[in-house]
């Protein structure tokens, strides 16, 4: 099919060979576009422009390399599957897990996240180890990775895991007493409560300050598309350039958490140990 610009000229008159070559050359110089799925996980990712500060960092890093970004917003499970199966080039933004690394190239880390347990204010809850969760109903969101504590508790049968498709639904279950705990990044959890619940409802929920899982958010590009090896290398180069110029300037000043997290007991966010360099299978 002819490019729209060419088609309109053909309808008017025949194009000389030299003119045609110039037009084809100009078309070839159009910026490459990478198509990425996304979702709503404020303040990191949002359906409203500029789509959260992590989305903005991704856009700017690609722009350094002359690549445009097209966003598609879907429920998180659909975002993941569409990218994994190659219908879209990749997805923003996810933490590291062995299952995901089998299907995706991981970018360099973009920003840290820290998961905590949210619970009702009227529940007296404390924990130090995975076995402290025995007998509790824990709400999980489909396709999320919660780290070693939850993995161990599930493997040992210590918790009753109740998986659903969205974070707001899990908070609804928490309010209704259908689950006892809901793990999520502290800032994302507070923002979801602020945006989806009344102040009276939000006051009924708090979080335990001990960090359950510490990780980084990454851009993921599917291994199903050969071009993504080069795209990931380009993205990482662009991200490194932004860092050299002061990446902190791209991140908004985040408000202090109402309850400081217990960093001394937290696992330290680590680089993805399952990731292979973009040039490797």
N, C-alpha and C positions, 0 to 999 in steps of 0.2 A: 504494500500500500504506500502511495506517495505521501511524503510529509505534507501537512496542510498548506504550508507556505508554497511548496512546489505545485501542488494541485491547483491552487488559485491562479498561478501564473500560466499553467498549461491551458487552462480554460480561456485565457486571454490571447496568447500567441505562442508560437514555438520559441523555445529557449535555445540560444546559441551554446555551443559546447563550453566555451570559456565561462560564460555566466553560470551555467549549470555546475561546473566544477567549483566555482567560488561559493555558490549556495550550499553545495554538499559539504564543503570544507567548514563553513560557518556552523552548519548543523552539527557536525562532529565535535565542535568545540563546546556544545552545550554541557552544562555541569552534570556529572553523574548524580543519580539520586538513589539513596538507600532507603528502603521501605521498612519501617520498624513498628511493631505492635507496642501498645502501651496500655496503661490502666490508671485507676485513681488510687493513689496512696500518698496523700499529702503529709508533710510539705515536700516530699521528694518528687512525686509524680502527680500530675493533675490533668484533668480533661480541659481545664481552662488555660488559655495562653498566659504566660509562656510555658505552660504544661509542667510546672514544678521545676525546682532548681537543678535536679539531676538531668531531666530532659533538656534543659537549656545548656548544661555543660556538654551533653552529648552532641547537640546541634552545633555548638561552637567548635568543638574538637573536630568534627567532620568538616566544618566550614574552612578551617585552617588548611585542610587538604583539598579544598575545592569540591567537596561533595555536599549535596543538599540532602535534607531529611524529610521524608513523608511519614507522618504519624497516622496510625490507625488505632482507635480506642475500642477495647473489647473487655468483657469479663476476663479475669486473670487466667483462668484455665484455658479459655479459647485463645487468648493472646499467646500463651505458651505453645499450644498445639499448632496454631497457624504458622508460627515461626519455626518450630521444630520440623514440621513437614515440608518446609520450603515454599509455602504459599506467600510468606513475607520473608524478608531477608534476615530479620532478627527481632529481638524484643528487649525492651528496657523496663525495669532494671531488676536484676535478681542477685541473690547471694549464691555462694558456691555450694554445690552438692555433687556427689559422684554420679548420680543419675543424669543430672543436667549436663555435666561435662562430657558425657558420652555422645551427646547430640549437638553440642554447641562449642564454639570457640568463646572463651571468656576474655574480656578486656582486662586491662590493668584496673586496679581498684579505683572507684570514683568517690565514694563517701562511706564512712562507717555507719552501721546501725547497731542497736542494742535491744534485744528482746527482753521483756519482763513479763511477769504474770499479772494480768488484771483480774480483780475479784470484787465482789460486792463489799461495801463498807461494813456491813453488818456481819461479815465472816472474819473470824479471828484466824488469820493465816500466816504461817511462817514456814520457811523451808531452807535447807542447806544442801541436801543431796537428793538424788533421783528417788530414792526409796521413801523420802518424806512425802511423796505424792501418792502413796498407796491409797486406793479406794476413792480417789477423787475423779470427778468427771471433767475432762479437759476438752474444750472446744478447739478445733483446728480448722484451718482453711485449706481447701483442696489445692494441691500442687505447691504448697509452701514447704520450706525446709526449716526445721526448728532446732537443729543441733543435737549434740550427743545426749543431753539430759532427757529430752523427749524420746529420742530413739531408744535409749536404754529402758526408760519407763514403759514404753510400748512393747518392747521385746520381752520384758519380764512379766508383762500383764499386770503391772502395778496401777495403771490408770485405765479409765474407761474413756477411750478417745472417741469424740463425736465430731465427725468431719462434715463441713458444709462448704458452700461455694463462695461466701463473701465474709469480710470482716464485720460489716454492720450487722449481718445476721447473727454472728457469734456474740456480738454485744447485746443483741435483743435476747438471745438465749440466756446470757448472763444475768440480765435484768429480771427475766422471768424465773430464774432459779433452776433452769433446765441443765445448766452446766455450772461447775464450781470455779473454774479458772479458764482464762483465755490468754495465751501468749501472743504478744505482738510488740513491735518496736514501740518504745515509750512515746516518742513524739508522734508517730503515725496514729497510735491508739488515742492519744489525747485529741488530736485534730479530728479524727473520725467521730469521737463523742461530741465535739463542739459543733460539727457540721450536720450531724444526722440525728441528734437527740436534743430534747429540751434541757435547759439548765437544771431543772429538778431531777430529771433522769440521770444526767451526767454526774450529779453530786452523789448518787448512790453507788458509784463505781470508783475504785482507786486501784493502785498498783503496788506490788511489792518492789522495793528498790534494788533487790539483788538481781544482777544481770543473769538471765538464763542462757542467752546465746549472743555472742558478739561476732559480727561479720562485716563484710563490705558489700555494697551494691556494685554490680558490674553490668556493662552492656554484653548481651549475648547475640552472636551471629551463628546461624545454623550451619552445621557441617555438610548439609545436603546440597549446598550451592558452592561450587568450586571458587567462584569469584570472591567469596567471603574471606579467604585466607589473606588476600591482598587488602581487602577493606578493613580487616581487623588490624593489620599492621599500620595502615594509614590512620585509623582512629587512635591507636596508641601513640603514634607520633604526634598527632594533633593534641592529644591530652597532655603529653609531656611538654609540648610547647606552651599550653595554657598554664601548666604548673610553673614553668620557668618564668612566666610573666605575672604570676600571682593568682593562682586558682581561687584562693580564699575570697577574692573580690567578686567572684561569680556566685558565691553562696550568700544567702540572706543572713542577717544576724538573727540567730535562733534564740527565742526567749528561754530563760532558765526554767528547768523543770520544777514543778511544785515540790517534788521530793527528789533530792539528789540521788543519783544512782550509786550503788556501792561498787565503785570501780576496783577496789582492792580485792574483791572476790570474783571479779569478772574474768572470763577467758579473754585473751587479747585477740582482737581481729587479726586474722592471718591472711596472707596471699593464698589464693586457691591452690591447694596441693594437687588437685586432679587435672589442672589445666596443662595442655601441651602448647608449645609455641605455635603461632598461626601457620607456620610453614610445615608443620608436622601433621600426620594423620591423627 
